Amino acid sequence: MIKLDIIHEVVNRTGITKTKAEMAVETVFETMKKALSEGDRIELRGLGIFNVRPRKTGIGRNPRTGVEAAIPPGKAVRFKPGKDLMLQQT
């Protein structure tokens, strides 16, 4: 699924124009990006939790050449799915 599919789903379910639906979806995503860039946690009940965690530093290796390279510290967005999102195993 891509962003355009989400926009079409909003249009189909609400009946609003495609332009307004696109603006609404874009606003949600921009708000989420801003919150994560500020280090905030996003909890969406029924979906899961997005948060930013520090990434470890270390030594990596170039798979082609075998040369070692330092991996700088950084941050990564993590997603933990909610109970409702977990798929049933049969």
C-alpha positions as CSV (number, residue, x, y, z in Angstrom):
1,M,0.0,0.0,0.0
2,I,1.3,3.5,-0.9
3,K,0.2,6.9,0.3
4,L,-2.1,7.3,-2.8
5,D,-4.0,4.2,-1.7
6,I,-4.6,5.7,1.7
7,I,-5.8,8.9,0.1
8,H,-8.2,7.0,-2.1
9,E,-9.5,5.1,0.9
10,V,-10.2,8.3,2.8
11,V,-12.1,9.7,-0.3
12,N,-14.1,6.5,-0.6
13,R,-15.0,6.3,3.2
14,T,-15.7,10.0,3.8
15,G,-16.8,11.4,0.5
16,I,-14.6,14.4,0.7
17,T,-12.7,15.6,-2.3
18,K,-9.4,14.1,-3.3
19,T,-7.6,17.4,-2.7
20,K,-8.9,17.6,0.9
21,A,-8.1,14.0,1.6
22,E,-4.6,14.4,0.3
23,M,-4.1,17.5,2.5
24,A,-5.5,15.5,5.6
25,V,-3.2,12.5,5.0
26,E,-0.2,14.7,4.3
27,T,-0.9,16.7,7.5
28,V,-1.0,13.5,9.6
29,F,2.3,12.2,8.1
30,E,4.0,15.6,8.5
31,T,2.8,15.8,12.1
32,M,4.2,12.3,12.8
33,K,7.6,13.2,11.2
34,K,7.8,16.4,13.3
35,A,7.0,14.6,16.5
36,L,9.5,11.8,15.8
37,S,12.2,14.3,14.9
38,E,11.7,16.0,18.2
39,G,12.1,12.7,20.0
40,D,8.4,12.3,20.9
41,R,6.6,8.9,21.1
42,I,3.6,8.3,19.0
43,E,1.0,5.8,20.3
44,L,-1.8,4.8,18.0
45,R,-4.2,2.5,19.8
46,G,-5.0,-0.6,17.7
47,L,-1.9,0.0,15.5
48,G,1.2,0.3,17.7
49,I,3.9,2.6,19.0
50,F,6.5,4.6,17.1
51,N,9.5,5.9,19.0
52,V,13.0,7.0,18.4
53,R,15.9,5.1,19.9
54,P,19.6,5.6,19.8
55,R,21.5,3.4,17.4
56,K,24.7,1.7,18.7
57,T,28.1,2.6,17.4
58,G,30.5,-0.1,16.3
59,I,32.7,-1.5,13.7
60,G,31.2,-2.6,10.4
61,R,32.8,-4.3,7.5
62,N,32.3,-3.5,3.8
63,P,31.1,-6.8,2.3
64,R,32.8,-6.3,-1.0
65,T,36.3,-5.3,0.1
66,G,36.3,-6.5,3.7
67,V,37.6,-3.2,4.9
68,E,36.5,-2.2,8.4
69,A,34.5,1.0,8.8
70,A,33.4,2.9,12.0
71,I,29.6,3.1,12.3
72,P,28.7,6.5,13.9
73,P,26.1,6.8,16.6
74,G,22.7,7.8,15.3
75,K,19.0,7.4,15.9
76,A,16.4,5.1,14.4
77,V,12.7,5.0,14.4
78,R,11.3,1.8,15.9
79,F,7.7,0.4,15.6
80,K,6.1,-1.9,18.1
81,P,2.8,-3.4,16.8
82,G,-0.2,-3.3,19.1
83,K,-2.2,-6.4,20.1
84,D,-4.9,-5.7,17.5
85,L,-2.3,-5.7,14.7
86,M,-0.6,-9.0,15.6
87,L,-1.6,-11.6,13.1
88,Q,-3.3,-14.8,14.3
89,Q,-1.2,-18.0,13.8
90,T,-3.0,-21.1,12.7
